[in-house]
Each structure stands twice: as C-alpha cells, then as structure tokens.
Amino acid sequence: MVDKHIIVVGAGPGGLTSAMLLASRGFKVTVFEKAGDVGGRNAAIRLGNFKFDTGPTFLMMKFTLDDVFAASGLRADDYFETRRLEPMYRLCFDDGETYAWDEVAKLRAEIAKKFPGQETGYDRFVAREPGRFQKVYATLARDYTSPLSMLNGALLRAVPHLAIGRSLMDVIGTYFGPEKLKLSFTFGAKYLGMSPWECPGGYMIIPYVEREFGIYHVIGGLCEISAGMAKAVRRLGGDIRLNTPVKRLIVDGKTVKGVELASGEQVYADEVIVNADFAYAMSHLVEDGRLRKYSPQKLARKRYSCSTFMLYLGLDKLYDMPHHSIVFAGDYRKNVDDIFHNFRLSEDTSLYVQNPSITDPTLAPPGKSAVYVLVPVSNTSGSIDWAKEKDAFKERVLDTIERRTEMKDVRKHIEQIKVITPADWEKEYNVYNGATFNLAHNLMQMLYLRPHNRFEELEHCYIVGGGTHPGSGLPTIYVSGQIAASMICAKYGVPEIPVTKAPVPVPAPLSR
Ligand SMILES: Cc1cc2nc3c(=O)[nH]c(=O)nc-3n(C[C@H](O)[C@H](O)[C@H](O)COP(=O)(O)OP(=O)(O)OC[C@H]3O[C@@H](n4cnc5c(N)ncnc54)[C@H](O)[C@@H]3O)c2cc1C
C-alpha cells in the first residue's frame, strides 16, 4: 500500500482507468461520482426491460482497453464479453448503400462492386496508412506537459504524416474520386464531433484503425466496460461513492488540496484527478479568478465539438437490420454546414441508427429490441431553443428513420422512448456547451495546446477524459488515464504504468 490518497472526480471511462491503475499500484483511491451509476456518457440507460448505451457504441483499438486491465494485473475478458462486428457498419446514401468490412479482401471487393476502378485507391490506402498510424499514434500516446515535450522525436517523425493544413477530405481525395466513397471513409470525423472538411488530415488514422483492428460490440452494451472497470477498482481496493457530486476543488493558492462535496463534506488528498468534462469542471468546480489560461472567458472562446440529439427506443419488434447503419442526408455538405456553421436544424438530416439486439439478445425481451438513434446537431453555443424544438425534431427524426431504413413503421412499435437534447447534455450530464465530444480537435487544441494531463494551472491536479490530451473517443480516453496514472506513479517512485504502444501492423494486409 502506498501511503498516498488520490481523489478522482467522476467515474467516466477516463476516471475509472486512472482509478484502476492507481489502485492496482497500492494507492488509496476514492472516486466521487455525481450520478447513481458509473460510466458518465458511457453509462447504461434502462427503460422498462430495455437497456441502451448512453453514448459510445463503437469500441475501437480494443488493445488500449486490454492494456489497462493487463497493467492492473487483470484480464478484460474476465469482466465483459466482446464481439468483433463483421461487417462493421452499413452506409446508406439516398441512392444506395455500401458496407464497411474490416477484412481487406471483402472491402476491396465491395469497393470494386460499388465504385468500379476505385479499388486501386484502396490498395494505396492499405499500403500507406499503417505507416501514418504508427507515427501519429506514437505522438498521441505520450505526455505533453512541458513545451520541450513538443521536441520529442516521435512528433518530429510524425510531422510528414500529420497532413498539416489539409483536412480529412483532402487526404482521402488522394485515394478516391467519388464523393460518396470519400464520405464512407471520413464520416468518422463525427467520432470527434467534427466536419470531415475541417478535421485535420492526420486523423486519417481513424478509418485506418477501424479497418485494421476492427469495431467491437460488448455484450450488454459498451456500458459494461465501465461497469467492469468499476468492479475492478473495487476489487483492487478503491472506493467509488455514487450520488456524490463534487461542489468545488479545495484550492490553496495554486495547490489543490482536495474536494468539497455538495453535502458540504471536505475530503483531502495528495492528488486530485478531474474526469468531469474539462470545460465544465474548470468553469464550475474552480472558483472564479483562480485560472488564467482556462478562465471562464477564455474557455468560452475555445472551439467545441458538435452535439447530438438522441433517441432511445424500446420496440415491441426486432427489425432485420444491421447492427450499425449510418444514414447520410441527401446533401451531406449542407447538413454539416448547418451543424457547424449555421447553427440550425437541417430539414434533411444525417443520423446513425444502432440495432444492437440483432447481435445481442440481452438488451431487450425476446422478440423486442433496443434501438439507439444519434443525430449530430449543433452544440448549445448557437441559439436553437430545445424546449421549443424538441418534439418537432423528434418527429422529423422518426420520419427519416421510416423513410430511409427498414424501420418503415417504427412509430407503431414504440413501447418506451427517451430523448436527450444538447440542452440535456449540458444540464444533466455537465457537458460544457452540450459539446458531447468535448473541445474540438483542431491543431490549435491538440498535443501541447490541449489541456495537459498534469494540469498546467494547478499543482497536485491531473485531468483525464475526452476534453484533455490525447482527445475524445474511448481509446484515447483510456490513454489519458494511463498518462495521468503513470505520472503520479513516477512522482511517488511507484513502478510506472506503461502507456499503450501501437501494435505492429500486419505486414501483408492484402493477403489477410
Ligand atoms: C452520444 C455519444 C456517442 C459516442 N460514441 C462514441 C463511440 O462510439 N466510440 C467512442 O470511442 N467514443 C464515443 N463517444 C465519446 C466518448 O467515448 C464518451 O463520451 C466517453 O464516455 C467520455 O468519457 P470521459 O472519461 O471523458 O467522461 P464522461 O463519460 O463524460 O464522464 C465524466 C463523469 O464525471 C461525472 N461528473 C460530472 N460532474 C461531476 C461532479 N461535479 N462531481 C462528481 N462527478 C461529476 C459525470 O457524471 C460522469 O460520470 C461518444 C460520446 C457521446 C456523448
């Protein structure tokens, strides 16, 4: 046992990662979570006998999660069961559909069939992108707490792969011509809550990692990952206190001493790790005037991701429809401009429909299904009045589902329904601006320029989760937890925690 007490504010994926790792190294760990369950945006939603994931439904780069368990002396497989999805997902356009396979031969055949002649572009993608991934990932999976950290060799080697000044759409254009094929490879900018026309080209690693390492579902939903991590924290001796909101960090000068709970109780610790949404936490949990770089005024001027409008539908029927379907608006560019620039709701909107009961019978009673719908929309920094728009927009989304998917009569089959709007993300989930994917991932908000895992403005304070380095998305959030835990171990002379390294890609992918 290390005689040091670590407080973690929030039991989201980032907080649970560092809690697990530090508890496994013998630290006394206490996690305070405001909600009645662990997981945050990765928690379960239960409606009657139906169960849904609140947020994440695509588990990518599973090796990062496996590493968190392994570094804690545990096996992820003992805590939840995963299924690699094949095909990974379906892409629905107004004039047809195509499937994304992670098996190279299958995807090549699909491209040759739907976009004849473009398969040679895919051959180039397969040959070129493993190199980019190795270099770019190596720059992400490390700590950027000092300006000198920007001089690391990994970053210098990655520079030619970062496609600086070029967007994801620019880079994919070096492989493919048809717009719809380009969108099939770049819509994943949505995972960062960004437009593919603005997302930095270095994020070409997203379509690559999906295809190289696959997309996984977790039986019982991805929320089972957080539930499994919480079980692990407790097994390793950590304490998780649910329904315990933190009101503020106790700060003396620039030193964080502990936290004050909403109940008024004050709890002191050697280090405090903040996992609550970064911009929310710095503007609500730290008293005004303490911060300069991340003062409320400066936070308001940062760039943020889009938000999401969510529907969770408990249906009395199971539709024969793929696990994941991405439905593109007829005019996708206009829809993206509405989200990111015009701050208005599109008449014709894109959406993502998850039909996980087709893979996983645990989410709904027999013959029924739990359906999850995510619609990317503007964050709350615009002037959309969700109290006014919510019901009409819900109907528009249901119309789109009936028109564009197999769920032609979905309205007739709804037994349970829950809606989350951007305003709800902000008020109920403490998400700044309702920006579900946190601070945007433009170059000015990345690496050293993103909030540091050892927080630069306060001593004894670390930050983990999607709003900090390396960024939003489960794998990078797990890495943020590893980096913070690793620095705390180093500080107290405890055996350090390895930050996940990139697996070496398969050398001859075409022969897989
Ligand atoms: C709709 C949606 C879909 C997504 N899809 C994917 C996907 O498919 N794949 C993927 O990899 N990623 C996805 N993400 C992104 C990301 O993986 C998740 O948002 C993830 O849950 C973020 O983890 P986090 O560690 O940043 O913390 P959060 O999940 O935000 O957790 C923070 C925790 O802090 C708690 N908290 C807040 N304030 C306080 C307080 N004052 N006191 C105590 N506790 C507090 C919250 O209750 C919460 O439990 C998605 C996100 C959303 C919203």
The ligand as a Tripos MOL2 file, in Angstrom:
@<TRIPOS>MOLECULE
LIG
   53    58     1     0     0
SMALL
NO_CHARGES

@<TRIPOS>ATOM
      1 C1        -23.6310   10.2350  -27.8880 C.3       1 LIG1
      2 C2        -22.1700    9.8530  -27.8030 C.ar      1 LIG1
      3 C3        -21.6710    8.8440  -28.6060 C.ar      1 LIG1
      4 C4        -20.3150    8.4840  -28.5080 C.ar      1 LIG1
      5 N1        -19.8720    7.4450  -29.2630 N.ar      1 LIG1
      6 C5        -18.6100    7.0040  -29.1180 C.ar      1 LIG1
      7 C6        -18.2030    5.7930  -29.7470 C.ar      1 LIG1
      8 O1        -18.9870    5.1320  -30.4400 O.2       1 LIG1
      9 N2        -16.9200    5.3840  -29.5490 N.ar      1 LIG1
     10 C7        -16.0400    6.0740  -28.7530 C.ar      1 LIG1
     11 O2        -14.8850    5.6460  -28.6080 O.2       1 LIG1
     12 N3        -16.4170    7.2250  -28.1260 N.ar      1 LIG1
     13 C8        -17.6760    7.6920  -28.2720 C.ar      1 LIG1
     14 N4        -18.0910    8.8090  -27.5680 N.ar      1 LIG1
     15 C9        -17.1030    9.6820  -26.8860 C.3       1 LIG1
     16 C10       -16.5450    9.2280  -25.5120 C.3       1 LIG1
     17 O3        -16.0280    7.9410  -25.5980 O.3       1 LIG1
     18 C11       -17.5500    9.2400  -24.3740 C.3       1 LIG1
     19 O4        -18.1820   10.4690  -24.2850 O.3       1 LIG1
     20 C12       -16.9060    8.9430  -23.0060 C.3       1 LIG1
     21 O5        -17.8730    8.4920  -22.1050 O.3       1 LIG1
     22 C13       -16.2290   10.1520  -22.3860 C.3       1 LIG1
     23 O6        -15.5110    9.7240  -21.2640 O.3       1 LIG1
     24 P1        -14.8700   10.7150  -20.2180 P.3       1 LIG1
     25 O7        -13.8780    9.9330  -19.4360 O.co2     1 LIG1
     26 O8        -14.4030   11.9420  -20.8960 O.co2     1 LIG1
     27 O9        -16.0100   11.1190  -19.2070 O.3       1 LIG1
     28 P2        -17.5780   11.1750  -19.0940 P.3       1 LIG1
     29 O10       -18.1950    9.9710  -19.7270 O.co2     1 LIG1
     30 O11       -18.0610   12.4980  -19.5080 O.co2     1 LIG1
     31 O12       -17.7100   11.0210  -17.5190 O.3       1 LIG1
     32 C14       -17.4880   12.1010  -16.6300 C.3       1 LIG1
     33 C15       -18.1050   11.7270  -15.3050 C.3       1 LIG1
     34 O13       -17.9680   12.8230  -14.3930 O.3       1 LIG1
     35 C16       -19.1600   12.9070  -13.6380 C.3       1 LIG1
     36 N5        -19.2680   14.2480  -13.0660 N.ar      1 LIG1
     37 C17       -19.5110   15.4110  -13.7360 C.ar      1 LIG1
     38 N6        -19.5440   16.4320  -12.8790 N.ar      1 LIG1
     39 C18       -19.3120   15.9180  -11.6480 C.ar      1 LIG1
     40 C19       -19.2220   16.4720  -10.3400 C.ar      1 LIG1
     41 N7        -19.3730   17.7770  -10.1260 N.pl3     1 LIG1
     42 N8        -18.9880   15.6340   -9.2990 N.ar      1 LIG1
     43 C20       -18.8190   14.2910   -9.4880 C.ar      1 LIG1
     44 N9        -18.9140   13.7220  -10.7030 N.ar      1 LIG1
     45 C21       -19.1340   14.5230  -11.7650 C.ar      1 LIG1
     46 C22       -20.2410   12.6000  -14.6430 C.3       1 LIG1
     47 O14       -21.4600   12.2440  -14.0180 O.3       1 LIG1
     48 C23       -19.5940   11.4400  -15.4050 C.3       1 LIG1
     49 O15       -19.8690   10.2020  -14.8090 O.3       1 LIG1
     50 C24       -19.4420    9.1710  -27.6190 C.ar      1 LIG1
     51 C25       -19.9630   10.1870  -26.8140 C.ar      1 LIG1
     52 C26       -21.3110   10.5070  -26.8930 C.ar      1 LIG1
     53 C27       -21.8430   11.5560  -25.9650 C.3       1 LIG1
@<TRIPOS>BOND
     1     1     2 1
     2     2     3 ar
     3     2    52 ar
     4     3     4 ar
     5     4     5 ar
     6     4    50 ar
     7     5     6 ar
     8     6     7 ar
     9     6    13 1
    10     7     8 2
    11     7     9 ar
    12     9    10 ar
    13    10    11 2
    14    10    12 ar
    15    12    13 ar
    16    13    14 ar
    17    14    15 1
    18    14    50 ar
    19    15    16 1
    20    16    17 1
    21    16    18 1
    22    18    19 1
    23    18    20 1
    24    20    21 1
    25    20    22 1
    26    22    23 1
    27    23    24 1
    28    24    25 2
    29    24    26 1
    30    24    27 1
    31    27    28 1
    32    28    29 2
    33    28    30 1
    34    28    31 1
    35    31    32 1
    36    32    33 1
    37    33    34 1
    38    33    48 1
    39    34    35 1
    40    35    36 1
    41    35    46 1
    42    36    37 ar
    43    36    45 ar
    44    37    38 ar
    45    38    39 ar
    46    39    40 ar
    47    39    45 ar
    48    40    41 1
    49    40    42 ar
    50    42    43 ar
    51    43    44 ar
    52    44    45 ar
    53    46    47 1
    54    46    48 1
    55    48    49 1
    56    50    51 ar
    57    51    52 ar
    58    52    53 1
@<TRIPOS>SUBSTRUCTURE
     1 LIG1         1 GROUP 0 **** ****
